[in-house]
């Protein structure tokens, strides 16, 4: 047993030593941009890699069994449409929640509405955008839908597993309700297709839109976007209409993705005999 674990233990120590060494070198170099990129890559590659490799090895699951291109083409347009719907829902509910917070926490709302200046360093913006739009979705989908969802479904059944996984995902995001709905749909996409590539594409499209809006200083939904406290009031009506419309459409999407999963849910909820 010890001999089997020894190579992995040594590899783990070497990885930790390498990470610490590179971090110290970057700190000594005094380049905050390099250090920031290194920490982002560390967070989205090493940690998810350890978690997923351990889980998949333990279960005897190969990557090609949960990530493949077969049949994904027919999901591209639905995924793009769902991504736009989720973006509208998340944007509208976020601004409306800030509007509601104005009565109790105006300082917090003002802070959240204050734009954060971006550094004028092209390579840093490009690297950060690539990590957020490509690497982060892959890492998060493997961890949340590939590992946590499967574990939760085994413990509590399919529907409770999807709910708990979505709650855990939402806790790590500022827009809690928007993140919860996104995670719910991502989980249903994975269960429906059996392919992690489907939620990865959804996640990547969502993050790419967010990166574009943040880095380009533009918005594809100017009629919803709020840039100051006064617009929380003047744009409340269009945001409310957008929230109602997107909620109704997302409920239809959830119903469509849930179709045919009832049998699987009942089977997973039965106690083992």
C-alpha positions as a Python dict, from the first residue, in 0.01 Angstrom:
ca = {
    (1, 'X'): (0, 0, 0),
    (2, 'X'): (278, 241, 96),
    (3, 'X'): (477, 155, -214),
    (4, 'X'): (173, 233, -432),
    (5, 'X'): (124, 573, -267),
    (6, 'X'): (493, 667, -258),
    (7, 'X'): (526, 786, -623),
    (8, 'X'): (215, 1003, -590),
    (9, 'X'): (338, 1139, -257),
    (10, 'X'): (678, 1231, -405),
    (11, 'X'): (511, 1386, -710),
    (12, 'X'): (285, 1590, -481),
    (13, 'X'): (581, 1718, -281),
    (14, 'X'): (768, 1808, -599),
    (15, 'X'): (463, 1995, -731),
    (16, 'X'): (424, 2192, -409),
    (17, 'X'): (797, 2271, -405),
    (18, 'X'): (784, 2390, -767),
    (19, 'X'): (480, 2610, -699),
    (20, 'X'): (641, 2769, -393),
    (21, 'X'): (968, 2824, -582),
    (22, 'X'): (803, 2992, -882),
    (23, 'X'): (587, 3205, -650),
    (24, 'X'): (893, 3325, -459),
    (25, 'X'): (1076, 3404, -782),
    (26, 'X'): (783, 3607, -912),
    (27, 'X'): (753, 3790, -581),
    (28, 'X'): (1122, 3874, -594),
    (29, 'X'): (1089, 3995, -952),
    (30, 'X'): (828, 4244, -833),
    (31, 'X'): (596, 4205, -1134),
    (32, 'X'): (237, 4198, -998),
    (33, 'X'): (93, 4105, -1338),
    (34, 'X'): (305, 3792, -1374),
    (35, 'X'): (228, 3696, -1017),
    (36, 'X'): (-147, 3747, -1073),
    (37, 'X'): (-146, 3529, -1387),
    (38, 'X'): (54, 3261, -1207),
    (39, 'X'): (-191, 3251, -917),
    (40, 'X'): (-490, 3230, -1153),
    (41, 'X'): (-331, 2943, -1346),
    (42, 'X'): (-243, 2772, -1019),
    (43, 'X'): (-600, 2798, -894),
    (44, 'X'): (-759, 2679, -1217),
    (45, 'X'): (-515, 2401, -1313),
    (46, 'X'): (-328, 2241, -1024),
    (47, 'X'): (-608, 2220, -766),
    (48, 'X'): (-881, 2103, -1009),
    (49, 'X'): (-627, 1865, -1165),
    (50, 'X'): (-558, 1699, -830),
    (51, 'X'): (-927, 1673, -741),
    (52, 'X'): (-1038, 1533, -1077),
    (53, 'X'): (-745, 1297, -1130),
    (54, 'X'): (-801, 1143, -787),
    (55, 'X'): (-1178, 1107, -839),
    (56, 'X'): (-1159, 970, -1193),
    (57, 'X'): (-877, 730, -1106),
    (58, 'X'): (-1067, 604, -803),
    (59, 'X'): (-1382, 547, -1013),
    (60, 'X'): (-1194, 405, -1313),
    (61, 'X'): (-1336, 680, -1536),
    (62, 'X'): (-1142, 797, -1842),
    (63, 'X'): (-1164, 1155, -1969),
    (64, 'X'): (-1296, 1044, -2308),
    (65, 'X'): (-1596, 890, -2135),
    (66, 'X'): (-1717, 1226, -2000),
    (67, 'X'): (-1572, 1467, -2258),
    (68, 'X'): (-1622, 1405, -2630),
    (69, 'X'): (-1722, 1581, -2953),
    (70, 'X'): (-1971, 1320, -3073),
    (71, 'X'): (-2320, 1469, -3099),
    (72, 'X'): (-2220, 1810, -2964),
    (73, 'X'): (-2288, 1997, -3290),
    (74, 'X'): (-2666, 1981, -3247),
    (75, 'X'): (-2631, 2144, -2904),
    (76, 'X'): (-2433, 2449, -3021),
    (77, 'X'): (-2729, 2674, -3110),
    (78, 'X'): (-2933, 2577, -2801),
    (79, 'X'): (-2629, 2642, -2581),
    (80, 'X'): (-2574, 2984, -2739),
    (81, 'X'): (-2940, 3076, -2690),
    (82, 'X'): (-2942, 2951, -2329),
    (83, 'X'): (-2624, 3148, -2260),
    (84, 'X'): (-2791, 3470, -2379),
    (85, 'X'): (-3099, 3397, -2167),
    (86, 'X'): (-2889, 3331, -1857),
    (87, 'X'): (-2697, 3654, -1919),
    (88, 'X'): (-3020, 3856, -1942),
    (89, 'X'): (-3158, 3689, -1628),
    (90, 'X'): (-2833, 3740, -1431),
    (91, 'X'): (-2793, 4102, -1540),
    (92, 'X'): (-3151, 4205, -1467),
    (93, 'X'): (-3174, 4033, -1130),
    (94, 'X'): (-2837, 4174, -1022),
    (95, 'X'): (-2940, 4534, -1093),
    (96, 'X'): (-3279, 4484, -928),
    (97, 'X'): (-3115, 4340, -617),
    (98, 'X'): (-2887, 4643, -601),
    (99, 'X'): (-3194, 4863, -636),
    (100, 'X'): (-3350, 4682, -338),
    (101, 'X'): (-3030, 4719, -135),
    (102, 'X'): (-3028, 5098, -178),
    (103, 'X'): (-3265, 5135, 118),
    (104, 'X'): (-3041, 4944, 362),
    (105, 'X'): (-2686, 4949, 224),
    (106, 'X'): (-2633, 5248, -8),
    (107, 'X'): (-2256, 5253, 55),
    (108, 'X'): (-2224, 4891, -58),
    (109, 'X'): (-2428, 4960, -371),
    (110, 'X'): (-2214, 5263, -452),
    (111, 'X'): (-1901, 5051, -410),
    (112, 'X'): (-2035, 4778, -638),
    (113, 'X'): (-2127, 5035, -904),
    (114, 'X'): (-1784, 5198, -898),
    (115, 'X'): (-1597, 5085, -1211),
    (116, 'X'): (-1262, 4921, -1149),
    (117, 'X'): (-986, 5060, -1374),
    (118, 'X'): (-813, 4803, -1593),
    (119, 'X'): (-433, 4807, -1633),
    (120, 'X'): (-306, 4927, -1970),
    (121, 'X'): (-109, 4606, -2029),
    (122, 'X'): (-231, 4419, -2336),
    (123, 'X'): (-65, 4082, -2269),
    (124, 'X'): (-204, 4077, -1915),
    (125, 'X'): (-558, 4152, -2032),
    (126, 'X'): (-531, 3887, -2306),
    (127, 'X'): (-395, 3625, -2064),
    (128, 'X'): (-657, 3705, -1800),
    (129, 'X'): (-936, 3695, -2057),
    (130, 'X'): (-815, 3357, -2189),
    (131, 'X'): (-803, 3211, -1839),
    (132, 'X'): (-1149, 3339, -1748),
    (133, 'X'): (-1317, 3246, -2078),
    (134, 'X'): (-1144, 2913, -2152),
    (135, 'X'): (-946, 2762, -1865),
    (136, 'X'): (-1182, 2854, -1579),
    (137, 'X'): (-1493, 2701, -1743),
    (138, 'X'): (-1309, 2375, -1808),
    (139, 'X'): (-1176, 2358, -1451),
    (140, 'X'): (-1504, 2453, -1283),
    (141, 'X'): (-1717, 2218, -1492),
    (142, 'X'): (-1488, 1923, -1424),
    (143, 'X'): (-1496, 1995, -1050),
    (144, 'X'): (-1860, 2096, -1001),
    (145, 'X'): (-2041, 1889, -1263),
    (146, 'X'): (-1784, 1614, -1316),
    (147, 'X'): (-1703, 1544, -951),
    (148, 'X'): (-1930, 1720, -699),
    (149, 'X'): (-2255, 1661, -889),
    (150, 'X'): (-2186, 1289, -923),
    (151, 'X'): (-2097, 1263, -555),
    (152, 'X'): (-2406, 1455, -444),
    (153, 'X'): (-2634, 1254, -673),
    (154, 'X'): (-2501, 931, -525),
    (155, 'X'): (-2558, 1055, -170),
    (156, 'X'): (-2893, 1234, -207),
    (157, 'X'): (-3043, 1135, -542),
    (158, 'X'): (-3033, 1315, -878),
    (159, 'X'): (-3256, 1617, -812),
    (160, 'X'): (-3123, 1691, -464),
    (161, 'X'): (-2772, 1640, -597),
    (162, 'X'): (-2833, 1896, -871),
    (163, 'X'): (-2981, 2138, -617),
    (164, 'X'): (-2699, 2103, -363),
    (165, 'X'): (-2430, 2129, -632),
    (166, 'X'): (-2592, 2444, -771),
    (167, 'X'): (-2606, 2598, -422),
    (168, 'X'): (-2239, 2524, -362),
    (169, 'X'): (-2150, 2676, -701),
    (170, 'X'): (-2359, 2987, -631),
    (171, 'X'): (-2192, 3049, -293),
    (172, 'X'): (-1863, 3115, -472),
    (173, 'X'): (-2012, 3384, -699),
    (174, 'X'): (-2117, 3742, -632),
    (175, 'X'): (-2446, 3717, -822),
    (176, 'X'): (-2585, 3428, -614),
    (177, 'X'): (-2924, 3387, -786),
    (178, 'X'): (-2781, 3422, -1135),
    (179, 'X'): (-2506, 3172, -1056),
    (180, 'X'): (-2756, 2926, -907),
    (181, 'X'): (-2975, 2929, -1219),
    (182, 'X'): (-2666, 2896, -1439),
    (183, 'X'): (-2540, 2599, -1234),
    (184, 'X'): (-2882, 2434, -1245),
    (185, 'X'): (-2893, 2451, -1625),
    (186, 'X'): (-2528, 2343, -1657),
    (187, 'X'): (-2603, 2038, -1441),
    (188, 'X'): (-2909, 1949, -1649),
    (189, 'X'): (-2708, 1986, -1968),
    (190, 'X'): (-2446, 1745, -1834),
    (191, 'X'): (-2701, 1491, -1714),
    (192, 'X'): (-2897, 1519, -2041),
    (193, 'X'): (-2595, 1474, -2269),
    (194, 'X'): (-2360, 1275, -2046),
    (195, 'X'): (-2092, 1505, -2189),
    (196, 'X'): (-1902, 1768, -1990),
    (197, 'X'): (-1831, 1955, -2312),
    (198, 'X'): (-2193, 2082, -2319),
    (199, 'X'): (-2176, 2273, -1985),
    (200, 'X'): (-1816, 2375, -2063),
    (201, 'X'): (-1935, 2547, -2384),
    (202, 'X'): (-2220, 2712, -2194),
    (203, 'X'): (-1982, 2830, -1923),
    (204, 'X'): (-1725, 2952, -2176),
    (205, 'X'): (-1986, 3148, -2374),
    (206, 'X'): (-2114, 3309, -2053),
    (207, 'X'): (-1765, 3404, -1934),
    (208, 'X'): (-1659, 3527, -2279),
    (209, 'X'): (-1955, 3766, -2286),
    (210, 'X'): (-1864, 3889, -1938),
    (211, 'X'): (-1498, 3938, -2039),
    (212, 'X'): (-1601, 4132, -2349),
    (213, 'X'): (-1824, 4365, -2149),
    (214, 'X'): (-1561, 4419, -1879),
    (215, 'X'): (-1255, 4463, -2102),
    (216, 'X'): (-1412, 4638, -2401),
    (217, 'X'): (-1612, 4875, -2182),
    (218, 'X'): (-1919, 4789, -2387),
    (219, 'X'): (-2245, 4610, -2332),
    (220, 'X'): (-2464, 4412, -2569),
    (221, 'X'): (-2756, 4511, -2344),
    (222, 'X'): (-2721, 4888, -2301),
    (223, 'X'): (-3092, 4913, -2225),
    (224, 'X'): (-3034, 4702, -1912),
    (225, 'X'): (-2684, 4811, -1809),
    (226, 'X'): (-2659, 5035, -1504),
    (227, 'X'): (-2361, 5270, -1472),
    (228, 'X'): (-2472, 5480, -1176),
    (229, 'X'): (-2711, 5498, -882),
    (230, 'X'): (-2964, 5708, -1074),
    (231, 'X'): (-2998, 5438, -1342),
    (232, 'X'): (-3099, 5184, -1077),
    (233, 'X'): (-3426, 5378, -1072),
    (234, 'X'): (-3462, 5485, -1436),
    (235, 'X'): (-3385, 5135, -1568),
    (236, 'X'): (-3579, 4940, -1305),
    (237, 'X'): (-3879, 4888, -1536),
    (238, 'X'): (-3686, 4741, -1834),
    (239, 'X'): (-3486, 4521, -1598),
    (240, 'X'): (-3806, 4395, -1436),
    (241, 'X'): (-3956, 4314, -1777),
    (242, 'X'): (-3633, 4141, -1882),
    (243, 'X'): (-3632, 3940, -1559),
    (244, 'X'): (-3991, 3823, -1606),
    (245, 'X'): (-3940, 3730, -1973),
    (246, 'X'): (-3605, 3553, -1915),
    (247, 'X'): (-3743, 3366, -1611),
    (248, 'X'): (-4037, 3231, -1810),
    (249, 'X'): (-3812, 3124, -2098),
    (250, 'X'): (-3559, 2964, -1864),
    (251, 'X'): (-3837, 2768, -1696),
    (252, 'X'): (-3927, 2632, -2039),
    (253, 'X'): (-3559, 2546, -2099),
    (254, 'X'): (-3536, 2370, -1762),
    (255, 'X'): (-3853, 2175, -1840),
    (256, 'X'): (-3713, 2076, -2181),
    (257, 'X'): (-3379, 1964, -2036),
    (258, 'X'): (-3557, 1778, -1754),
    (259, 'X'): (-3772, 1580, -1995),
    (260, 'X'): (-3686, 1213, -1971),
    (261, 'X'): (-3480, 1255, -1654),
    (262, 'X'): (-3763, 1157, -1418),
    (263, 'X'): (-3694, 787, -1463),
    (264, 'X'): (-3326, 834, -1392),
    (265, 'X'): (-3409, 1042, -1086),
    (266, 'X'): (-3645, 777, -949),
    (267, 'X'): (-3384, 507, -1002),
    (268, 'X'): (-3113, 707, -826),
    (269, 'X'): (-3346, 793, -537),
    (270, 'X'): (-3428, 428, -462),
    (271, 'X'): (-3238, 290, -162),
    (272, 'X'): (-2987, 20, -240),
    (273, 'X'): (-3124, -326, -171),
}
